[in-house]
Amino acid sequence: MIIQVNTDVGIQGSEALEEEVGAVVRGALEHLSRHITRVEVHLSDANSDAKSGPSDMRCLLEARPAGHQPVVVSHEASSVAEAVDGAADKLKRSLESLLGRLAQR
């Protein structure tokens, strides 16, 4: 499973951030990794540096299950770490649901 991390201009991208985000996503999806070819992570700051709010960090995750349409989820929170955790949990539930339905067929 390939994990690609993208950031907007409001978030400082670094190898440490990529490793941290990758570890969270891998941890959440480890048991599903044989079904997923790639996960794209898009991190953005909704309010940029001009102002801050309670939920101004956004994490959008796009998973590509082999042979199926992409599954996309997003989560907004006050920090990048919380946004990634929330989005990873949502993606895990969405993929488990999708793959569970497919297995029942």
MMTF fields as JSON, N, C-alpha, C and O atoms, coordinates in Angstrom:
{
  "mmtfVersion": "1.0.0",
  "mmtfProducer": "UNKNOWN",
  "numBonds": 419,
  "numAtoms": 420,
  "numGroups": 105,
  "numChains": 1,
  "numModels": 1,
  "chainsPerModel": [1],
  "groupsPerChain": [105],
  "chainIdList": ["A"],
  "bondAtomList": [4, 2, 8, 6, 12, 10, 16, 14, 20, 18, 24, 22, 28, 26, 32, 30, 36, 34, 40, 38, 44, 42, 48, 46, 52, 50, 56, 54, 60, 58, 64, 62, 68, 66, 72, 70, 76, 74, 80, 78, 84, 82, 88, 86, 92, 90, 96, 94, 100, 98, 104, 102, 108, 106, 112, 110, 116, 114, 120, 118, 124, 122, 128, 126, 132, 130, 136, 134, 140, 138, 144, 142, 148, 146, 152, 150, 156, 154, 160, 158, 164, 162, 168, 166, 172, 170, 176, 174, 180, 178, 184, 182, 188, 186, 192, 190, 196, 194, 200, 198, 204, 202, 208, 206, 212, 210, 216, 214, 220, 218, 224, 222, 228, 226, 232, 230, 236, 234, 240, 238, 244, 242, 248, 246, 252, 250, 256, 254, 260, 258, 264, 262, 268, 266, 272, 270, 276, 274, 280, 278, 284, 282, 288, 286, 292, 290, 296, 294, 300, 298, 304, 302, 308, 306, 312, 310, 316, 314, 320, 318, 324, 322, 328, 326, 332, 330, 336, 334, 340, 338, 344, 342, 348, 346, 352, 350, 356, 354, 360, 358, 364, 362, 368, 366, 372, 370, 376, 374, 380, 378, 384, 382, 388, 386, 392, 390, 396, 394, 400, 398, 404, 402, 408, 406, 412, 410, 416, 414],
  "bondOrderList": [1, 1, 1, 1, 1, 1, 1, 1, 1, 1, 1, 1, 1, 1, 1, 1, 1, 1, 1, 1, 1, 1, 1, 1, 1, 1, 1, 1, 1, 1, 1, 1, 1, 1, 1, 1, 1, 1, 1, 1, 1, 1, 1, 1, 1, 1, 1, 1, 1, 1, 1, 1, 1, 1, 1, 1, 1, 1, 1, 1, 1, 1, 1, 1, 1, 1, 1, 1, 1, 1, 1, 1, 1, 1, 1, 1, 1, 1, 1, 1, 1, 1, 1, 1, 1, 1, 1, 1, 1, 1, 1, 1, 1, 1, 1, 1, 1, 1, 1, 1, 1, 1, 1, 1],
  "groupList": [{"groupName": "MET", "atomNameList": ["N", "CA", "C", "O"], "elementList": ["N", "C", "C", "O"], "formalChargeList": [0, 0, 0, 0], "bondAtomList": [1, 0, 2, 1, 3, 2], "bondOrderList": [1, 1, 2], "singleLetterCode": "M", "chemCompType": "L-PEPTIDE LINKING"}, {"groupName": "ILE", "atomNameList": ["N", "CA", "C", "O"], "elementList": ["N", "C", "C", "O"], "formalChargeList": [0, 0, 0, 0], "bondAtomList": [1, 0, 2, 1, 3, 2], "bondOrderList": [1, 1, 2], "singleLetterCode": "I", "chemCompType": "L-PEPTIDE LINKING"}, {"groupName": "GLN", "atomNameList": ["N", "CA", "C", "O"], "elementList": ["N", "C", "C", "O"], "formalChargeList": [0, 0, 0, 0], "bondAtomList": [1, 0, 2, 1, 3, 2], "bondOrderList": [1, 1, 2], "singleLetterCode": "Q", "chemCompType": "L-PEPTIDE LINKING"}, {"groupName": "VAL", "atomNameList": ["N", "CA", "C", "O"], "elementList": ["N", "C", "C", "O"], "formalChargeList": [0, 0, 0, 0], "bondAtomList": [1, 0, 2, 1, 3, 2], "bondOrderList": [1, 1, 2], "singleLetterCode": "V", "chemCompType": "L-PEPTIDE LINKING"}, {"groupName": "ASN", "atomNameList": ["N", "CA", "C", "O"], "elementList": ["N", "C", "C", "O"], "formalChargeList": [0, 0, 0, 0], "bondAtomList": [1, 0, 2, 1, 3, 2], "bondOrderList": [1, 1, 2], "singleLetterCode": "N", "chemCompType": "L-PEPTIDE LINKING"}, {"groupName": "THR", "atomNameList": ["N", "CA", "C", "O"], "elementList": ["N", "C", "C", "O"], "formalChargeList": [0, 0, 0, 0], "bondAtomList": [1, 0, 2, 1, 3, 2], "bondOrderList": [1, 1, 2], "singleLetterCode": "T", "chemCompType": "L-PEPTIDE LINKING"}, {"groupName": "ASP", "atomNameList": ["N", "CA", "C", "O"], "elementList": ["N", "C", "C", "O"], "formalChargeList": [0, 0, 0, 0], "bondAtomList": [1, 0, 2, 1, 3, 2], "bondOrderList": [1, 1, 2], "singleLetterCode": "D", "chemCompType": "L-PEPTIDE LINKING"}, {"groupName": "GLY", "atomNameList": ["N", "CA", "C", "O"], "elementList": ["N", "C", "C", "O"], "formalChargeList": [0, 0, 0, 0], "bondAtomList": [1, 0, 2, 1, 3, 2], "bondOrderList": [1, 1, 2], "singleLetterCode": "G", "chemCompType": "PEPTIDE LINKING"}, {"groupName": "SER", "atomNameList": ["N", "CA", "C", "O"], "elementList": ["N", "C", "C", "O"], "formalChargeList": [0, 0, 0, 0], "bondAtomList": [1, 0, 2, 1, 3, 2], "bondOrderList": [1, 1, 2], "singleLetterCode": "S", "chemCompType": "L-PEPTIDE LINKING"}, {"groupName": "GLU", "atomNameList": ["N", "CA", "C", "O"], "elementList": ["N", "C", "C", "O"], "formalChargeList": [0, 0, 0, 0], "bondAtomList": [1, 0, 2, 1, 3, 2], "bondOrderList": [1, 1, 2], "singleLetterCode": "E", "chemCompType": "L-PEPTIDE LINKING"}, {"groupName": "ALA", "atomNameList": ["N", "CA", "C", "O"], "elementList": ["N", "C", "C", "O"], "formalChargeList": [0, 0, 0, 0], "bondAtomList": [1, 0, 2, 1, 3, 2], "bondOrderList": [1, 1, 2], "singleLetterCode": "A", "chemCompType": "L-PEPTIDE LINKING"}, {"groupName": "LEU", "atomNameList": ["N", "CA", "C", "O"], "elementList": ["N", "C", "C", "O"], "formalChargeList": [0, 0, 0, 0], "bondAtomList": [1, 0, 2, 1, 3, 2], "bondOrderList": [1, 1, 2], "singleLetterCode": "L", "chemCompType": "L-PEPTIDE LINKING"}, {"groupName": "ARG", "atomNameList": ["N", "CA", "C", "O"], "elementList": ["N", "C", "C", "O"], "formalChargeList": [0, 0, 0, 0], "bondAtomList": [1, 0, 2, 1, 3, 2], "bondOrderList": [1, 1, 2], "singleLetterCode": "R", "chemCompType": "L-PEPTIDE LINKING"}, {"groupName": "HIS", "atomNameList": ["N", "CA", "C", "O"], "elementList": ["N", "C", "C", "O"], "formalChargeList": [0, 0, 0, 0], "bondAtomList": [1, 0, 2, 1, 3, 2], "bondOrderList": [1, 1, 2], "singleLetterCode": "H", "chemCompType": "L-PEPTIDE LINKING"}, {"groupName": "LYS", "atomNameList": ["N", "CA", "C", "O"], "elementList": ["N", "C", "C", "O"], "formalChargeList": [0, 0, 0, 0], "bondAtomList": [1, 0, 2, 1, 3, 2], "bondOrderList": [1, 1, 2], "singleLetterCode": "K", "chemCompType": "L-PEPTIDE LINKING"}, {"groupName": "PRO", "atomNameList": ["N", "CA", "C", "O"], "elementList": ["N", "C", "C", "O"], "formalChargeList": [0, 0, 0, 0], "bondAtomList": [1, 0, 2, 1, 3, 2], "bondOrderList": [1, 1, 2], "singleLetterCode": "P", "chemCompType": "L-PEPTIDE LINKING"}, {"groupName": "CYS", "atomNameList": ["N", "CA", "C", "O"], "elementList": ["N", "C", "C", "O"], "formalChargeList": [0, 0, 0, 0], "bondAtomList": [1, 0, 2, 1, 3, 2], "bondOrderList": [1, 1, 2], "singleLetterCode": "C", "chemCompType": "L-PEPTIDE LINKING"}],
  "groupTypeList": [0, 1, 1, 2, 3, 4, 5, 6, 3, 7, 1, 2, 7, 8, 9, 10, 11, 9, 9, 9, 3, 7, 10, 3, 3, 12, 7, 10, 11, 9, 13, 11, 8, 12, 13, 1, 5, 12, 3, 9, 3, 13, 11, 8, 6, 10, 4, 8, 6, 10, 14, 8, 7, 15, 8, 6, 0, 12, 16, 11, 11, 9, 10, 12, 15, 10, 7, 13, 2, 15, 3, 3, 3, 8, 13, 9, 10, 8, 8, 3, 10, 9, 10, 3, 6, 7, 10, 10, 6, 14, 11, 14, 12, 8, 11, 9, 8, 11, 11, 7, 12, 11, 10, 2, 12],
  "groupIdList": [1, 2, 3, 4, 5, 6, 7, 8, 9, 10, 11, 12, 13, 14, 15, 16, 17, 18, 19, 20, 21, 22, 23, 24, 25, 26, 27, 28, 29, 30, 31, 32, 33, 34, 35, 36, 37, 38, 39, 40, 41, 42, 43, 44, 45, 46, 47, 48, 49, 50, 51, 52, 53, 54, 55, 56, 57, 58, 59, 60, 61, 62, 63, 64, 65, 66, 67, 68, 69, 70, 71, 72, 73, 74, 75, 76, 77, 78, 79, 80, 81, 82, 83, 84, 85, 86, 87, 88, 89, 90, 91, 92, 93, 94, 95, 96, 97, 98, 99, 100, 101, 102, 103, 104, 105],
  "secStructList": [7, 3, 3, 3, 3, 3, 3, 7, 6, 6, 1, 7, 7, 7, 2, 2, 2, 2, 2, 2, 2, 2, 2, 2, 2, 2, 2, 2, 2, 4, 4, 4, 4, 4, 4, 3, 3, 3, 3, 3, 3, 3, 3, 3, 3, 6, 6, 6, 6, 6, 7, 7, 7, 6, 6, 7, 3, 3, 3, 3, 3, 3, 3, 3, 3, 6, 6, 1, 7, 7, 3, 3, 3, 3, 3, 3, 3, 1, 1, 2, 2, 2, 2, 2, 2, 2, 2, 2, 2, 2, 2, 2, 2, 2, 2, 2, 2, 2, 2, 2, 2, 2, 2, 2, 7],
  "xCoordList": [0.856, 0.0, 0.899, 1.72, 0.732, 1.491, 0.698, -0.512, 1.391, 0.755, 1.447, 2.655, 0.671, 1.198, 0.594, -0.627, 1.445, 0.995, 1.177, 2.263, 0.097, 0.113, -0.33, -1.242, 0.32, -0.064, -0.319, 0.224, -1.148, -1.358, -0.34, 0.501, -0.417, 0.568, 0.483, 1.439, -0.632, -0.806, -0.195, -0.147, 0.278, 0.853, 2.26, 2.481, 3.201, 4.602, 4.807, 4.702, 5.096, 5.352, 6.775, 7.688, 6.978, 8.316, 8.319, 7.266, 9.509, 9.619, 9.008, 8.376, 9.198, 8.642, 7.122, 6.508, 6.514, 5.063, 4.596, 3.62, 5.294, 4.936, 5.029, 4.16, 6.075, 6.241, 5.14, 4.59, 4.823, 3.789, 2.422, 1.699, 2.075, 0.793, 0.749, -0.261, 1.834, 1.904, 1.714, 1.042, 2.3, 2.162, 0.716, 0.229, 0.032, -1.367, -2.24, -3.069, -2.05, -2.862, -2.571, -3.497, -1.285, -0.932, -1.521, -2.03, -1.456, -1.993, -3.491, -3.988, -4.205, -5.66, -6.066, -7.084, -5.277, -5.679, -4.843, -4.968, -4.0, -3.079, -3.799, -3.334, -4.917, -5.626, -6.343, -6.818, -6.421, -7.061, -6.045, -6.434, -4.769, -3.748, -3.665, -3.261, -4.025, -3.942, -5.024, -4.941, -6.031, -7.116, -6.91, -7.641, -5.933, -5.749, -4.431, -3.386, -4.488, -3.264, -2.573, -1.345, -3.374, -2.788, -3.737, -4.957, -3.161, -3.933, -3.286, -2.084, -4.093, -3.61, -4.136, -5.319, -3.248, -3.583, -3.437, -2.391, -4.481, -4.452, -4.709, -5.799, -3.696, -3.801, -3.928, -3.179, -4.883, -5.054, -5.472, -6.043, -5.174, -5.544, -6.661, -6.411, -7.872, -9.047, -8.983, -9.448, -8.42, -8.398, -7.046, -6.917, -6.051, -4.673, -4.149, -4.666, -3.141, -2.533, -3.343, -3.123, -4.269, -5.017, -5.864, -5.972, -6.454, -7.296, -7.326, -7.007, -7.703, -7.791, -9.166, -9.842, -9.554, -10.855, -10.779, -9.725, -11.88, -11.868, -11.646, -11.144, -11.999, -11.845, -11.28, -11.931, -10.067, -9.545, -8.552, -8.146, -8.149, -7.278, -8.139, -9.029, -7.862, -8.672, -7.773, -6.715, -8.205, -7.513, -8.498, -9.553, -8.152, -8.954, -8.15, -6.999, -8.752, -8.097, -8.832, -10.059, -8.081, -8.64, -7.943, -6.757, -8.694, -8.15, -8.56, -9.674, -7.668, -7.94, -7.962, -6.924, -9.166, -9.259, -9.049, -9.558, -8.309, -8.022, -9.311, -10.137, -9.481, -10.633, -11.924, -12.984, -11.869, -13.084, -12.866, -11.739, -13.967, -13.9, -13.212, -13.274, -12.556, -11.914, -12.933, -14.093, -12.474, -13.273, -12.648, -11.455, -13.467, -12.958, -13.677, -14.904, -12.899, -13.456, -12.656, -11.534, -13.231, -12.49, -12.896, -13.96, -12.021, -12.292, -11.635, -10.516, -12.33, -11.792, -11.609, -12.443, -10.514, -10.203, -9.313, -8.967, -8.95, -8.139, -6.652, -5.892, -6.219, -4.805, -4.71, -5.662, -3.543, -3.32, -3.429, -4.042, -2.846, -2.867, -4.299, -4.639, -5.134, -6.525, -7.296, -8.139, -7.018, -7.688, -7.309, -8.167, -6.034, -5.576, -6.182, -6.65, -6.179, -6.762, -8.241, -8.698, -8.978, -10.41, -10.686, -11.573, -9.921, -10.118, -9.724, -10.391, -8.645, -8.212, -9.272, -9.523, -9.896, -10.96, -12.161, -12.735, -12.54, -13.663, -13.353, -14.217, -12.112, -11.744, -11.755, -12.207, -11.263, -11.264, -12.697, -12.954, -13.618, -15.019, -15.633, -16.355, -15.357, -15.912, -15.402, -16.173, -14.107, -13.538, -14.012, -14.287, -14.111, -14.627, -16.056, -16.428, -16.847, -18.209, -18.268, -19.003, -17.484, -17.427, -16.968, -17.615, -15.857, -15.316, -16.186, -16.231, -16.875, -17.817, -18.986, -19.413, -19.514, -20.626, -20.185, -20.925, -18.978, -18.48, -18.266, -18.486, -17.842, -17.594, -18.904, -18.914, -20.005, -21.302, -21.902, -22.793, -21.439, -22.004, -21.641, -22.035],
  "yCoordList": [-1.172, 0.0, 1.232, 1.419, 2.051, 3.294, 4.414, 4.53, 5.233, 6.38, 7.634, 7.796, 8.53, 9.786, 10.938, 11.052, 11.787, 12.91, 14.219, 14.514, 15.003, 16.315, 17.365, 17.127, 18.531, 19.621, 20.885, 21.056, 21.76, 23.045, 24.047, 23.688, 25.284, 26.296, 26.648, 27.195, 26.35, 26.685, 25.681, 25.927, 24.543, 23.501, 23.192, 22.899, 23.26, 22.989, 21.491, 20.733, 21.056, 19.644, 19.286, 20.087, 18.076, 17.614, 16.089, 15.451, 15.521, 14.067, 13.538, 12.482, 14.267, 13.84, 13.794, 12.862, 14.797, 14.829, 13.656, 12.986, 13.41, 12.289, 10.959, 10.101, 10.783, 9.544, 9.386, 8.298, 10.472, 10.439, 10.12, 9.264, 10.807, 10.583, 9.165, 8.474, 8.736, 7.386, 6.315, 5.312, 6.522, 5.557, 5.462, 4.367, 6.592, 6.6, 5.872, 5.04, 6.19, 5.571, 4.071, 3.264, 3.695, 2.265, 1.526, 0.415, 2.128, 1.499, 1.264, 0.224, 2.228, 2.11, 1.1, 0.422, 0.997, 0.177, -1.086, -1.771, -1.39, -2.526, -3.827, -4.573, -4.1, -5.355, -5.37, -6.418, -4.216, -4.109, -3.858, -3.706, -3.812, -3.363, -4.225, -3.724, -5.477, -6.319, -5.956, -6.355, -5.206, -4.787, -3.375, -2.956, -2.647, -1.229, -1.056, -1.52, -0.382, -0.145, 1.15, 1.215, 2.182, 3.485, 4.291, 4.166, 5.122, 6.09, 7.452, 7.62, 8.421, 9.794, 10.603, 10.543, 11.353, 12.19, 13.641, 14.043, 14.42, 15.85, 16.624, 16.558, 17.359, 18.159, 19.626, 20.133, 20.302, 21.725, 22.488, 21.93, 23.765, 24.689, 25.564, 26.44, 25.337, 26.022, 27.531, 28.272, 27.994, 29.426, 30.069, 31.284, 29.307, 29.761, 30.495, 30.313, 31.304, 32.023, 33.242, 33.779, 33.68, 34.907, 34.801, 35.763, 33.665, 33.479, 32.001, 31.149, 31.711, 30.306, 30.056, 30.968, 28.805, 28.424, 27.058, 26.423, 26.599, 25.317, 24.123, 23.091, 24.238, 23.124, 23.631, 23.545, 24.158, 24.736, 23.84, 24.187, 22.712, 21.765, 20.673, 20.124, 20.365, 19.376, 18.291, 18.574, 17.046, 15.908, 15.188, 14.742, 15.077, 14.335, 13.099, 13.213, 11.923, 10.674, 10.048, 9.958, 9.618, 8.947, 7.599, 7.532, 6.524, 5.174, 4.567, 4.787, 3.813, 3.142, 1.631, 0.971, 1.083, -0.375, -1.005, -0.497, -2.096, -2.771, -3.167, -3.884, -2.698, -3.068, -2.346, -2.742, -1.296, -0.581, 0.933, 1.411, 1.663, 3.12, 3.602, 2.92, 4.765, 5.309, 5.597, 5.909, 5.484, 5.818, 7.073, 7.1, 8.113, 9.396, 9.797, 9.733, 10.212, 10.726, 11.959, 12.154, 12.788, 13.931, 14.17, 13.746, 14.857, 15.181, 16.523, 16.787, 17.358, 18.648, 18.661, 18.145, 19.254, 19.312, 20.518, 21.264, 20.696, 21.857, 21.652, 22.62, 20.401, 20.14, 19.129, 18.405, 19.098, 18.153, 16.726, 15.883, 16.439, 15.083, 14.601, 13.462, 15.476, 15.101, 14.91, 14.018, 15.734, 15.609, 14.295, 13.618, 13.937, 12.674, 11.483, 10.538, 11.518, 10.419, 10.237, 9.115, 11.328, 11.25, 10.734, 9.905, 11.228, 10.779, 9.316, 8.574, 8.893, 7.493, 6.567, 5.496, 6.969, 6.158, 6.063, 4.988, 7.191, 7.196, 6.31, 5.572, 6.391, 5.598, 4.112, 3.293, 3.772, 2.376, 1.831, 0.753, 2.567, 2.115, 2.019, 1.066, 2.989, 2.975, 1.777, 1.106, 1.515, 0.388, -0.949, -1.875, -1.059, -2.298, -2.551, -3.692, -1.506, -1.63, -2.073, -2.996, -1.402, -1.742, -3.169, -3.935, -3.529, -4.871, -5.939, -7.067, -5.604, -6.55, -6.822, -7.969, -5.779, -5.959, -6.788, -7.649, -6.526, -7.283, -8.761, -9.638, -9.022, -10.408, -11.186, -12.408, -10.492, -11.16, -11.572, -12.42, -10.996, -11.31, -12.686, -13.104],
  "zCoordList": [0.0, 0.0, 0.0, 0.898, -1.005, -1.134, -0.457, -0.648, 0.334, 0.987, 0.505, 0.679, -0.107, -0.644, 0.152, 0.256, 0.71, 1.542, 0.781, 0.283, 0.698, 0.048, 1.058, 1.849, 1.03, 1.922, 1.108, 0.017, 1.653, 0.989, 1.543, 2.367, 1.095, 1.502, 2.985, 3.534, 3.644, 5.051, 6.012, 7.217, 5.489, 6.338, 5.862, 4.687, 6.777, 6.471, 6.288, 7.252, 5.074, 4.803, 5.171, 4.974, 5.709, 6.068, 6.07, 6.039, 6.106, 6.17, 7.465, 7.474, 8.542, 9.832, 9.779, 10.298, 9.154, 9.011, 8.153, 8.489, 7.048, 6.171, 6.909, 6.753, 7.712, 8.474, 9.516, 9.688, 10.207, 11.245, 10.642, 11.15, 9.565, 8.899, 8.33, 8.46, 7.705, 7.157, 8.222, 7.982, 9.394, 10.48, 10.962, 11.241, 11.061, 11.5, 10.484, 10.852, 9.203, 8.149, 8.064, 7.982, 8.084, 8.053, 9.251, 9.106, 10.415, 11.618, 11.532, 11.964, 10.975, 10.863, 9.794, 9.934, 8.73, 7.582, 7.393, 6.378, 8.361, 8.223, 7.864, 7.002, 8.511, 8.258, 6.903, 6.466, 6.242, 4.93, 3.818, 2.66, 4.14, 3.189, 1.932, 0.883, 2.0, 0.794, -0.221, -1.382, 0.206, -0.683, -1.241, -2.138, -0.722, -1.069, -1.813, -1.358, -2.965, -3.721, -3.297, -3.239, -3.0, -2.663, -1.798, -1.904, -0.938, -0.151, -0.36, -0.15, -0.775, -0.908, 0.271, 0.604, 0.889, 2.039, 1.611, 1.101, 1.82, 1.498, 2.786, 3.353, 3.242, 4.459, 4.083, 3.247, 4.707, 4.409, 5.656, 6.594, 5.635, 6.702, 6.146, 5.319, 6.589, 6.04, 6.214, 5.347, 7.31, 7.586, 7.347, 7.494, 6.988, 6.772, 8.013, 9.115, 7.824, 8.951, 9.379, 10.465, 8.547, 8.827, 10.083, 10.843, 10.303, 11.488, 11.841, 11.012, 13.048, 13.452, 14.044, 14.52, 13.999, 14.518, 15.15, 15.138, 15.699, 16.396, 15.465, 15.909, 14.215, 13.277, 11.962, 10.92, 12.017, 10.788, 10.049, 8.94, 10.611, 9.918, 9.296, 9.944, 8.031, 7.317, 6.752, 6.19, 6.909, 6.322, 5.419, 5.869, 4.15, 3.197, 2.803, 2.38, 2.941, 2.572, 1.406, 1.409, 0.414, -0.75, -0.886, -1.208, -0.637, -0.741, -2.071, -2.548, -2.657, -3.927, -3.703, -3.77, -3.434, -3.315, -4.691, -5.689, -4.747, -6.009, -6.712, -6.149, -7.945, -8.757, -8.429, -8.915, -7.617, -7.209, -7.299, -7.431, -7.223, -7.214, -5.936, -4.913, -5.977, -4.775, -3.674, -3.942, -2.444, -1.268, -0.665, -0.366, -0.488, -0.011, 1.272, 1.354, 2.274, 3.528, 3.925, 3.458, 4.785, 5.315, 6.761, 7.212, 7.464, 8.86, 9.16, 8.721, 9.901, 10.314, 11.823, 12.566, 12.265, 13.695, 13.961, 13.046, 15.221, 15.586, 15.337, 15.332, 15.128, 14.832, 13.695, 13.403, 13.063, 11.967, 12.481, 11.826, 13.64, 14.19, 14.441, 14.124, 15.01, 15.272, 13.974, 13.882, 12.973, 11.682, 11.003, 10.437, 11.059, 10.457, 11.192, 10.557, 12.518, 13.302, 12.972, 12.756, 12.933, 12.636, 11.235, 11.036, 10.258, 8.878, 8.712, 7.991, 9.374, 9.283, 9.856, 9.303, 10.958, 11.554, 10.615, 10.441, 10.011, 9.062, 7.852, 7.378, 7.357, 6.188, 6.524, 5.725, 7.693, 8.125, 8.136, 7.601, 8.738, 8.799, 7.409, 7.119, 6.547, 5.186, 4.388, 3.703, 4.482, 3.744, 4.303, 3.54, 5.623, 6.214, 5.751, 5.478, 5.664, 5.206, 3.742, 3.391, 2.897, 1.474, 1.262, 0.547, 1.878, 1.681, 2.308, 1.818, 3.384, 3.992, 3.079, 2.942, 2.449, 1.496, 0.302, -0.173, -0.182, -1.339, -0.997, -1.832, 0.226, 0.646, 0.783, 0.631, 1.068, 1.233, -0.098, -0.13, -1.192, -2.514, -2.963, -4.051]
}
